[in-house]
Amino acid sequence: MAKVNEFFGINVFGDSVMKERLPKETYEILKSTIKEGKSLDSSIADTVAEAMKEWAIEKGATHYTHWFQPLTGITAEKHDSFITPTDDGHILMEFSGKELIKGEPDASSFPSGGLRATFEARGYTAWDPSSYAFIKDKTLCIPTAFCSFSGEALDQKTPLLRSMEAINKQALRVVKALGYKDVKRTNTTVGPEQEYFLVDKELYDKRPDLIYCGRTLIGSMPPKGQEMDDHYFGVLKPRVAEFMRELDNELWKLGVLAKTEHNEAAPAQHELAPIFTTTNIAADHNQLTMEFMKKTALSKGLVCLLHEKPYEGVNGSGKHNNWSISTDTGVNFLKAGKNPFENKLFLVTLAAVIEAVDKHQDLLRIAVATAGNDHRLGGNEAPPAIISIFLGEDLTDLLDSIANGVHYDALKREKMKMGTDVIPEFKKDNADRNRTSPFAFTGNKFEFRMLGSASSISDTNVMLNTMVADVFCDYAERLENAKDIDAEVNNIVKDCITNHKRIIFNGDGYSKEWEKEAKKRGLLNLSSTVDALPLLKTKENIALFERHGVLGRAEIDSRVDIILENYSKIIHIEALTLISMMNRDVIPAITAYANTLCEAVNNKNVIGVDNSVEYELLSRLTAANREIFTLTSSLKNAVASAERSADTFEKASEYRNNILSIMSDIRKYADSAESVMPNDYWPYPTYGDLLFKI
C-alpha cells in the first residue's frame, strides 16, 4: 500500500509539477503571479496550457472544465474534450492559452439577482492561477472566477479574491509602519472544520423529506439521543471508519490537507478538520471536501447530510471558520508571543478585529444567514444569533491595562499537574475555550463558529477581510503619521477598548442573562435571515464594500435578492414536501391504525371487557389526524398566498412568519401520532433507525 507522502497531491498541477514541466522563465513568471499577487502575463498562457494538457492526458484525463462557484452554494462545471478534428478524419488533443484563461458559461441560467436577464446570456469564467488546477473524474478542473458580460461578480470567488487584495493592501501599510521592511505580501489563512451526518442509504430513500429537503420535517425522538455524551470522540463504527479512510485518500490526492476526524456530539454526526491554508484555496478545498463527502458516502451505502439541522432534538451541524493573517516572511499577526504587552503588531491586529466585529456585527450575521442555519443558531450546539467576542480573562485584562495606563505582567502559562508522576507536566493555554461564543480567540487565530455546515466559507471571509481591512486603513494612517509609534499603538488600543469593549463577552452565551445584557449593551440580535439580510443594503455597508473595491451597489443588491429568493424557495420546497407526506402517507397511516383500533373497540364492546386503552388511543389519534388534515389544508393555502407576493422581502417574510409556524404545528401532531403508533403502520424510518442504524 502506497504511503501518504507518495500520493499526496498526485492529481494536482501544483508547484513541483509546474517546476518540472514548465520552462524556467515561464515557471518563474507564474510563480511570481501566485506568490506575490501580480497580474498574469498572458504571453505565457499557451505554454502553461500545453504543459497542463500533457500532464492531464498522462493522468487519463480526456476533458477540461472551468470549475467555478456560482451563487447556488455549490460548484459548477461545463466539460469540453481536448479533441480537435484534422482534415484526414483523425483528431488532435489540443488545449490553448485562450481556453485556459477564459470560458463562457450561460450567465442567465445561474442566480444573478437581476444582473442578467434571460436574453442576456453571456458570462465569463476567468482562470484563477493562485489556486492550482486538479484532475477529478478524468477531467482537468481549472479553478476560475465567474462574472457577467458587464463585469459584475456572479460567484463566490471573485469577491473573496477582491477582499484578500483589500486586506493585503491595508495590512502591508500597517506592517511597514511598524517596521517590517522586508514584507512584500500578506495573506489571510483559514482552516474550516466541517461537521456532517451519515445515514444509511436504504433508510434515506424511504424519507421524502431527506431526499427533497436534506432534513427531516417530522420525527419523534427515540428514548436515547445524545444526552449520555457517549458518541462524542467515541470509537468509530466500522462503516464510518472505512468511509473516513477513503475520504482522506481521495482528498489527499487532490492536495486537500485533511487532518483531524472524529465523532461529533450527536449520534451519526462527525467532523473533519483540515490544516490552515490561504483563504481562496481553503474555500476551494472545502467545496471539494463537501463534494467528496457525498460521493464517498454513496460508495459505502451511506448518504452524507450537510444540512444545518437535519434532526430536531439533537445537535445541528456547523462549520467553524478559523481565521488568521500572516506575512510572506512567516509572521502571524495574531500570535501573542512571550511578551504580548510589547508585541505591537499583535496588539494593533487584536484591536482592529475587535473594532471591526463591533462595528460590523450585522455583516457577520448576514454571512451565515440561510434558511437551514436559522434552525440551528441559538441551539445548545451552536452560538446564539448575537455576535460577541471571547478573548479570555488574560487578554481582556491586558487590553484593559493598556487602556488604563497600568503595567501588566506578561502572560504566564501555568503548568498543568495531573496529580500523578507518571503523566508528564504540560503548559496550560492562557485562556479556556468558550463553545458558546460566536467569535473566539483561540491562540493565534479567531474561530467564527456561526457558519452552517452546507455554506461556502467565501461569504464569511469576504466580510471578515473587508471589515478588518477598513479598520487597518484607519490604523495605518494613524501609525504612518505618528511621531511616537509605541505611544500611538497604546492610543489605538485605548480607543478600541473605550469605544468597542461592549463586544467582548467571556461568559455563557446561552444564558438568558446574556440576552438581556447584550440588549443593554446595544448589540444586535438578528434571529432570522429575514431580519439580517436587508442590513446589507445600508448606506454604510455599501460604502464599505465600494471603498475597498470588493462589491458594488448592484452586486450587493443582487446578493440580497438571491439569498432572500433562495430562502423562500427552500421553505417552499419543504412546505410542498410536508403537504405531500401528510396527504399521501401520514394521514392514511393514522386512518388505517385508527380503523384497527375501531375494530378492537367494537370487538371488546361487551359487558365486563375493558376497552378504555383502545378507546383513548383512538380518540387521541383521530384528534391528531383531524388537526393534521386541517393544518395541511391551511399550509397549502398559505403557500399559495406567499407565492403571489412579487417582492422578494415580502415573500420571504411571509414564509418566515406564516409557513414555518404552520409546519411546526403539523410536526407537533405528526410526532405525537408517531409516538403511539406501531412501526408496521408508521410509513417512514424513525429517528431511532436513522440515528443509530449505521
C-alpha positions in Angstrom: 0.0 0.0 0.0 1.4 3.4 -1.0 2.4 5.8 1.7 0.5 9.1 2.0 3.6 11.2 1.1 3.9 9.2 -2.1 0.4 10.0 -3.4 -0.4 13.3 -1.7 -1.3 15.9 -4.4 -0.8 13.5 -7.3 -3.9 14.9 -9.0 -2.8 18.5 -8.6 -0.9 20.6 -11.1 1.0 22.1 -8.2 4.3 23.8 -7.7 6.5 20.7 -8.1 4.7 19.7 -11.3 4.9 23.2 -12.8 8.6 23.4 -11.9 9.3 20.1 -13.7 7.2 20.7 -16.8 7.4 24.4 -17.5 10.4 26.3 -19.0 12.3 28.0 -16.1 11.3 31.6 -17.3 7.6 30.6 -17.6 7.7 28.9 -14.2 9.2 32.0 -12.5 6.7 34.3 -14.0 3.8 32.1 -13.0 5.3 31.6 -9.5 5.6 35.3 -9.1 1.9 35.7 -10.1 0.8 33.2 -7.5 3.1 34.2 -4.6 3.1 38.0 -5.0 -0.4 38.5 -6.4 1.0 40.1 -9.6 -1.0 40.4 -12.8 -0.7 37.4 -15.0 1.4 37.8 -18.1 -0.9 36.4 -20.8 2.0 35.6 -23.1 2.8 32.5 -21.0 -0.7 31.1 -21.2 -0.1 28.9 -24.3 3.0 27.4 -22.7 1.2 26.7 -19.4 -1.9 25.3 -21.2 0.2 22.9 -23.2 2.0 21.6 -20.1 -1.2 21.3 -18.2 -2.9 19.4 -21.0 0.0 16.9 -21.5 0.1 16.3 -17.7 -3.6 15.8 -17.6 -3.7 13.4 -20.5 -0.9 11.3 -18.9 -3.2 11.1 -15.9 -6.0 9.7 -18.0 -8.0 13.0 -18.5 -9.9 13.4 -21.7 -11.8 16.7 -20.9 -11.2 20.0 -19.2 -13.6 22.3 -17.3 -13.6 25.8 -15.9 -14.5 24.9 -12.3 -16.4 27.8 -10.6 -18.6 28.6 -7.7 -21.8 30.4 -8.7 -24.3 31.8 -6.2 -26.1 28.4 -5.9 -23.9 27.3 -3.0 -22.3 24.5 -4.9 -19.7 24.3 -7.7 -20.4 24.2 -11.5 -18.7 22.5 -14.4 -19.0 22.5 -18.2 -16.9 19.8 -19.7 -15.1 20.2 -23.1 -12.9 17.4 -24.6 -9.4 18.1 -25.7 -10.1 16.7 -29.2 -9.8 18.8 -32.4 -10.6 17.2 -35.8 -8.0 17.0 -38.6 -8.6 17.1 -42.3 -7.9 13.4 -42.7 -10.6 12.4 -40.3 -8.4 11.9 -37.2 -8.1 14.1 -34.1 -5.5 16.1 -32.2 -5.5 16.6 -28.5 -5.3 20.4 -28.1 -5.8 23.0 -25.4 -4.8 26.6 -25.9 -3.9 29.5 -23.6 -7.1 31.2 -24.6 -9.1 28.2 -23.5 -7.2 28.2 -20.2 -7.8 31.8 -19.5 -11.4 32.3 -20.5 -14.6 30.3 -20.7 -18.2 31.3 -21.5 -21.0 29.5 -19.5 -24.6 30.8 -19.8 -24.8 33.6 -17.2 -28.6 33.9 -17.4 -29.0 30.3 -16.1 -27.4 31.0 -12.8 -28.7 33.2 -10.0 -27.9 36.8 -10.7 -30.4 38.8 -8.7 -31.4 40.8 -11.7 -27.9 41.4 -13.1 -28.7 39.2 -16.0 -32.0 38.8 -17.9 -32.9 35.6 -19.8 -31.9 37.2 -23.1 -28.6 38.4 -21.6 -26.9 35.1 -21.6 -23.2 35.9 -21.9 -20.9 35.4 -18.9 -17.2 34.7 -18.4 -15.1 32.3 -16.3 -11.6 33.5 -15.8 -8.6 31.4 -14.6 -7.5 31.9 -11.0 -3.8 30.9 -11.2 -3.4 31.3 -7.4 -5.5 28.1 -7.0 -3.9 25.0 -8.5 -5.7 23.1 -11.3 -6.5 19.4 -10.5 -7.9 16.3 -12.0 -11.3 14.9 -10.9 -13.2 12.1 -12.7 -10.7 12.1 -15.6 -11.4 15.9 -16.1 -8.8 18.7 -15.8 -10.5 21.2 -13.4 -9.3 24.8 -13.7 -10.4 27.0 -10.8 -12.0 30.1 -12.1 -13.9 33.3 -11.2 -17.3 33.9 -12.8 -18.6 37.3 -13.9 -21.3 38.8 -16.1 -20.8 40.4 -19.6 -20.7 43.8 -17.9 -18.1 42.6 -15.3 -20.2 42.1 -12.1 -19.3 39.2 -9.9 -21.8 36.3 -10.2 -19.9 33.9 -8.0 -18.4 33.4 -4.5 -14.7 33.5 -5.6 -14.5 37.0 -7.2 -15.5 39.0 -4.1 -13.2 36.7 -2.0 -10.2 37.5 -4.1 -11.0 41.2 -4.1 -11.3 41.1 -0.3 -8.0 39.4 0.0 -6.4 42.1 -2.1 -8.1 44.8 0.1 -6.8 43.4 3.4 -3.4 42.8 1.9 -3.2 46.4 0.8 -4.0 47.8 4.2 -2.2 45.2 6.2 1.0 46.0 4.3 0.7 49.6 5.3 0.3 48.5 9.0 3.4 46.2 9.0 5.5 48.8 7.1 4.6 51.5 9.6 5.5 49.1 12.4 9.0 48.5 10.9 8.6 45.2 9.0 10.5 46.4 5.9 11.1 43.1 4.2 7.4 42.1 3.9 6.1 42.1 0.3 2.7 40.5 0.8 0.2 39.3 3.5 -2.3 36.5 3.3 -5.3 35.6 5.3 -5.5 31.9 6.1 -8.4 29.7 7.1 -9.0 26.2 8.4 -12.7 25.3 8.2 -13.9 22.5 10.5 -16.6 20.6 8.7 -19.5 18.8 10.5 -21.8 16.4 8.9 -24.2 13.5 9.5 -24.2 10.0 7.9 -27.3 7.9 7.3 -27.9 4.5 5.8 -29.0 5.0 2.1 -31.8 2.4 2.3 -33.4 4.3 5.2 -32.7 7.7 3.5 -34.5 6.5 0.3 -37.6 5.9 2.4 -37.7 9.5 3.7 -39.1 12.1 1.1 -38.1 14.9 3.4 -34.4 13.9 3.4 -34.5 13.3 -0.3 -36.0 16.7 -1.2 -35.1 18.9 1.7 -31.9 17.4 3.3 -33.6 17.5 6.7 -36.4 15.7 8.4 -39.7 17.6 8.6 -41.2 15.2 11.1 -39.8 12.7 13.6 -40.4 11.7 17.1 -37.2 11.5 19.3 -36.2 7.9 20.4 -35.7 7.1 24.1 -31.9 7.8 23.7 -30.4 10.8 21.9 -27.1 12.5 22.8 -27.7 13.0 26.5 -25.1 10.4 27.5 -22.3 12.2 25.7 -21.1 8.8 24.6 -20.8 9.5 20.9 -18.5 12.5 21.1 -14.9 11.3 20.3 -16.2 7.7 20.7 -14.9 4.7 18.9 -15.6 4.9 15.2 -18.1 2.3 13.8 -16.5 0.1 11.1 -18.6 1.6 8.2 -17.8 5.1 9.4 -14.1 4.4 9.8 -14.0 2.9 6.3 -15.8 6.0 4.9 -13.3 8.3 6.6 -10.3 6.4 5.3 -11.4 6.5 1.7 -12.4 10.2 2.1 -9.0 11.0 3.4 -7.3 9.2 0.5 -9.4 11.0 -2.2 -8.9 14.4 -0.6 -5.1 13.9 -0.1 -4.8 13.0 -3.8 -6.3 16.5 -4.5 -3.9 18.2 -2.1 -6.6 18.9 0.5 -4.9 19.0 3.9 -7.5 16.7 5.7 -6.1 16.4 9.2 -8.5 15.6 12.0 -11.7 13.4 12.1 -13.9 12.2 14.9 -17.4 11.5 16.1 -19.3 14.7 17.0 -21.8 15.1 19.8 -25.0 13.8 18.1 -25.4 10.1 17.1 -24.3 9.6 13.5 -22.6 13.0 13.4 -19.0 13.5 12.6 -16.4 16.2 11.8 -13.4 16.7 9.5 -10.9 19.5 10.1 -8.0 20.5 7.7 -4.7 22.3 8.2 -4.8 26.0 7.6 -4.1 27.3 4.1 -4.6 30.5 2.1 -8.2 31.6 2.1 -9.2 31.2 -1.5 -7.5 27.8 -1.6 -9.2 26.8 1.6 -12.6 27.8 0.1 -11.9 25.7 -3.0 -10.8 22.8 -0.8 -13.9 23.0 1.4 -16.1 22.8 -1.7 -14.2 19.7 -2.8 -14.5 18.3 0.7 -18.2 18.5 0.7 -18.5 17.1 -2.8 -16.3 14.1 -1.9 -18.1 13.5 1.4 -21.3 13.0 -0.6 -19.6 10.9 -3.3 -17.7 8.7 -0.9 -20.7 8.1 1.3 -22.7 6.8 -1.6 -20.0 4.3 -2.5 -20.3 2.9 1.1 -24.1 2.6 1.0 -24.4 5.8 3.0 -25.7 9.4 2.5 -23.9 12.4 3.8 -26.2 15.1 5.2 -24.8 18.6 5.2 -28.0 20.4 6.3 -27.5 22.6 9.3 -30.3 20.9 11.2 -31.3 17.5 9.7 -32.8 16.2 13.0 -34.9 18.0 15.6 -33.8 17.4 19.2 -30.1 16.7 18.6 -27.2 18.9 17.6 -27.1 20.5 14.2 -24.0 20.8 12.0 -21.8 23.9 11.7 -18.6 24.9 10.0 -16.0 26.6 12.2 -14.1 29.2 10.3 -10.6 29.6 11.9 -9.2 32.9 10.5 -5.8 34.5 10.8 -3.4 36.6 8.8 0.3 36.3 8.2 3.2 37.9 6.2 5.1 36.2 3.4 8.0 36.1 5.9 6.1 33.9 8.3 4.9 36.4 10.9 1.4 35.6 12.3 -0.3 38.9 13.1 -2.3 37.1 15.9 0.5 35.3 17.6 0.9 37.0 21.0 4.4 35.7 21.7 6.0 35.7 25.1 5.5 39.4 25.8 2.2 40.4 24.1 2.3 43.7 26.0 5.3 44.6 23.8 4.1 42.9 20.6 2.9 46.0 18.6 1.6 44.0 15.6 -0.4 41.7 17.7 -2.0 44.5 19.7 -2.9 46.5 16.7 -4.4 43.5 14.9 -6.3 42.4 18.0 -7.7 45.9 18.3 -8.6 46.0 14.6 -10.5 42.8 14.8 -12.4 43.9 18.0 -13.3 47.2 16.4 -14.3 45.6 13.1 -16.5 42.9 14.7 -18.3 45.5 16.9 -18.9 48.0 14.0 -20.0 45.3 11.6 -21.9 42.8 13.7 -24.6 42.8 11.0 -22.2 41.6 8.3 -21.0 38.6 10.3 -24.7 37.6 10.9 -25.5 38.2 7.3 -22.6 36.0 6.2 -24.2 32.9 7.9 -27.9 33.7 7.1 -29.6 30.7 5.5 -33.0 29.1 6.0 -31.2 26.0 7.3 -28.9 27.8 9.7 -31.8 29.7 11.2 -33.0 26.4 12.7 -29.5 25.8 14.3 -28.4 29.1 15.7 -29.2 29.5 19.4 -29.4 25.8 20.0 -27.2 24.2 22.6 -24.7 23.1 19.9 -24.4 26.5 18.2 -23.7 30.1 19.1 -26.6 32.5 19.6 -27.5 34.9 16.9 -26.0 37.7 19.0 -22.4 38.5 17.9 -19.8 38.8 20.6 -16.0 38.1 21.0 -14.4 35.8 23.5 -10.8 36.8 24.5 -10.4 35.1 27.9 -9.6 36.9 31.1 -5.8 37.3 30.4 -6.2 39.1 27.1 -9.1 41.2 28.3 -7.0 42.3 31.4 -4.1 43.0 29.1 -6.1 45.3 26.9 -7.7 47.0 30.0 -4.3 47.6 31.5 -3.1 49.3 28.3 -6.3 51.4 28.1 -5.9 52.4 31.8 -2.2 53.0 31.6 -1.4 50.3 34.2 1.6 48.0 33.9 0.7 44.4 33.1 2.9 41.4 33.6 3.5 39.2 30.5 1.0 36.4 30.1 2.2 33.4 32.2 1.4 29.9 31.1 0.9 27.7 34.2 2.0 24.1 34.2 -0.8 21.5 34.4 -0.2 18.9 37.0 -2.5 15.8 36.9 -1.6 14.6 40.4 0.4 11.6 39.3 4.1 11.4 38.5 3.6 9.0 35.5 1.8 11.7 33.5 4.2 14.4 32.3 3.5 18.1 33.1 2.5 20.4 30.2 1.7 24.0 29.8 -1.8 25.3 30.0 -3.2 27.7 27.5 -3.7 31.2 28.6 -7.4 31.0 28.2 -10.1 28.4 28.3 -12.3 27.7 25.2 -15.8 29.1 25.1 -18.0 27.0 22.9 -21.0 29.4 23.3 -19.1 32.3 21.7 -19.7 33.1 18.1 -16.2 34.6 17.6 -13.5 33.4 19.9 -9.7 34.0 20.1 -8.1 30.6 20.2 -4.4 31.2 20.5 -3.1 32.5 17.1 -6.4 32.8 15.3 -10.1 33.7 15.7 -12.7 30.9 15.4 -16.0 32.1 13.9 -18.5 29.3 14.9 -21.7 30.5 13.3 -21.4 29.1 9.8 -23.8 26.4 8.7 -22.4 23.1 7.5 -23.6 23.4 3.9 -22.4 27.0 3.4 -19.4 28.2 1.4 -16.8 29.8 3.6 -16.4 32.5 1.0 -19.1 34.9 2.2 -17.8 34.8 5.8 -14.3 35.6 4.7 -15.3 38.3 2.3 -17.0 40.0 5.3 -14.1 39.4 7.7 -11.4 40.5 5.3 -13.2 43.7 4.2 -14.2 44.9 7.6 -10.7 44.3 9.1 -9.2 46.0 6.1 -11.3 49.0 6.7 -10.1 49.3 10.3 -6.5 48.6 9.2 -6.8 51.5 6.8 -7.6 53.9 9.7 -4.9 52.5 11.9 -2.3 52.6 9.1 -2.9 56.3 8.6 -2.5 56.9 12.4 0.7 54.9 12.5 2.1 56.5 9.4 1.6 60.0 10.8 2.7 59.1 14.4 5.8 60.7 15.9 5.9 58.0 18.6 4.9 54.6 17.3 4.7 53.0 20.8 2.5 55.7 22.1 0.2 55.5 19.1 -0.2 51.8 19.5 -1.2 52.3 23.1 -3.7 55.1 21.9 -5.1 52.7 19.3 -5.7 50.0 22.0 -7.1 52.6 24.4 -9.6 54.0 21.8 -10.6 50.5 20.9 -11.4 49.4 24.5 -13.1 52.8 25.2 -15.4 52.6 22.2 -15.8 48.9 21.5 -15.4 46.9 24.7 -19.2 46.1 24.6 -18.5 43.3 22.0 -16.2 41.4 24.4 -18.0 38.8 26.4 -16.3 35.9 28.2 -19.3 34.3 29.8 -22.1 31.9 28.8 -23.6 32.9 25.5 -26.6 30.6 26.0 -27.9 32.2 29.2 -31.0 34.4 29.3 -29.0 36.9 31.3 -26.6 37.4 28.4 -29.5 38.1 26.0 -30.7 40.8 28.4 -27.1 42.2 28.9 -26.5 42.2 25.1 -29.6 44.2 24.6 -28.5 46.7 27.3 -25.1 47.0 25.5 -26.8 47.8 22.2 -25.7 44.6 20.4 -27.8 43.3 17.6 -30.0 40.2 17.9 -31.0 39.2 14.4 -32.8 35.9 14.9 -33.5 35.1 11.3 -32.3 35.6 7.7 -35.2 37.9 7.0 -34.1 40.2 9.9 -30.5 40.2 8.8 -30.4 40.5 5.0 -31.8 43.9 4.5 -29.0 45.4 6.5 -26.5 44.5 3.8 -28.0 47.3 1.8 -27.5 50.1 4.3 -25.5 53.2 3.1 -22.7 52.4 5.5 -22.3 48.8 4.2 -22.5 49.8 0.5 -19.9 52.5 1.1 -17.6 50.0 2.9 -17.6 47.5 0.1 -17.3 50.1 -2.6 -14.5 51.9 -0.7 -12.3 48.7 -0.9 -13.4 47.6 -4.3 -15.0 44.3 -3.1 -18.6 44.7 -4.1 -20.5 47.4 -6.0 -24.0 48.5 -5.2 -25.6 46.4 -8.0 -23.7 43.3 -6.8 -24.9 43.9 -3.2 -28.5 44.4 -4.3 -28.3 41.2 -6.4 -26.9 39.2 -3.5 -29.7 40.3 -1.1 -32.3 39.3 -3.7 -30.6 35.9 -4.4 -30.4 35.0 -0.7 -33.9 36.0 0.1 -35.3 34.3 -3.0 -33.3 31.1 -2.1 -34.7 31.3 1.5 -38.3 31.4 0.1 -37.6 28.6 -2.4 -36.2 26.3 0.3 -39.2 26.8 2.6 -41.5 26.5 -0.4 -40.0 23.0 -1.2 -40.2 22.0 2.4 -43.8 23.0 2.7 -44.8 21.2 -0.5 -42.9 18.1 0.7 -44.7 18.2 4.1 -48.1 18.6 2.4 -47.3 15.5 0.2 -46.1 13.4 3.2 -49.2 14.2 5.2 -51.7 13.6 2.4 -50.1 10.6 0.8 -48.6 8.8 3.8 -49.2 10.1 7.3 -53.0 10.8 7.2 -53.7 7.4 5.5 -51.4 5.6 8.0 -53.1 7.1 11.0 -56.5 6.4 9.5 -55.5 2.7 8.9 -54.4 2.3 12.5 -57.5 4.1 13.8 -59.7 1.6 11.8 -57.8 -1.2 13.5 -58.5 0.4 16.9 -62.2 0.8 16.0 -62.4 -2.9 15.3 -60.7 -3.6 18.6 -63.1 -1.3 20.5 -66.2 -2.9 18.8 -64.9 -6.4 19.5 -64.5 -5.6 23.1 -67.7 -3.7 23.4 -69.3 -6.4 25.6 -70.1 -6.4 29.3 -67.1 -6.9 31.5 -64.4 -6.3 28.9 -62.2 -3.1 29.4 -61.7 -1.3 26.1 -60.6 2.1 27.6 -57.0 1.9 26.3 -58.1 1.3 22.7 -60.7 4.0 23.1 -58.2 6.5 24.5 -55.7 5.8 21.7 -58.4 6.1 19.1 -59.6 9.4 20.5 -56.0 10.8 20.5 -55.2 9.6 17.0 -58.4 10.8 15.4 -58.0 14.2 17.1 -54.4 14.5 15.8 -55.4 13.3 12.4 -58.1 16.0 12.2 -55.6 18.7 13.2 -53.1 17.4 10.6 -55.7 17.4 7.9 -56.9 20.9 8.7 -53.4 22.4 9.1 -52.2 20.7 5.9 -55.0 22.5 4.0 -54.1 25.8 5.7 -50.4 25.2 4.8 -51.4 24.7 1.1 -53.4 28.0 1.1 -50.6 29.8 2.9 -48.0 28.7 0.3 -50.3 29.9 -2.5 -50.7 33.2 -0.8 -46.9 33.6 -0.3 -46.2 32.8 -3.9 -48.4 35.7 -5.0 -46.0 38.1 -3.4 -43.9 39.8 -6.1 -41.5 41.5 -3.7 -38.7 39.1 -2.5 -38.5 40.5 1.0 -42.3 40.4 1.5 -42.4 36.8 0.2 -39.5 35.8 2.5 -41.2 37.4 5.4 -44.5 35.6 4.7 -42.6 32.3 4.6 -40.9 33.1 7.9 -43.9 34.4 9.7 -46.7 32.1 8.4 -45.5 29.0 6.7 -42.8 27.9 9.2 -45.3 28.3 12.0 -47.9 26.1 10.4 -45.2 23.5 9.5 -44.2 23.4 13.2 -47.8 22.8 14.3 -48.2 20.0 11.8 -44.9 18.4 13.0 -46.2 18.6 16.6 -49.3 16.5 15.8 -47.5 14.1 13.4 -44.8 13.4 16.0 -47.4 12.9 18.7 -49.1 10.3 16.5 -45.9 8.6 15.6 -45.0 8.1 19.3 -48.1 5.9 19.9 -48.3 4.0 16.5 -46.7 0.6 15.8 -43.8 0.5 13.4 -45.6 -1.6 10.9 -48.2 1.2 10.5 -45.9 4.2 10.5 -44.8 4.9 6.9 -41.2 6.1 7.5 -38.0 5.0 9.2 -37.9 6.5 12.7 -35.3 8.8 14.3 -34.1 5.7 16.1 -33.4 4.0 12.8 -31.8 7.0 11.2 -29.5 7.9 14.0 -28.4 4.5 15.3 -28.5 2.0 12.4 -25.2 2.5 10.7 
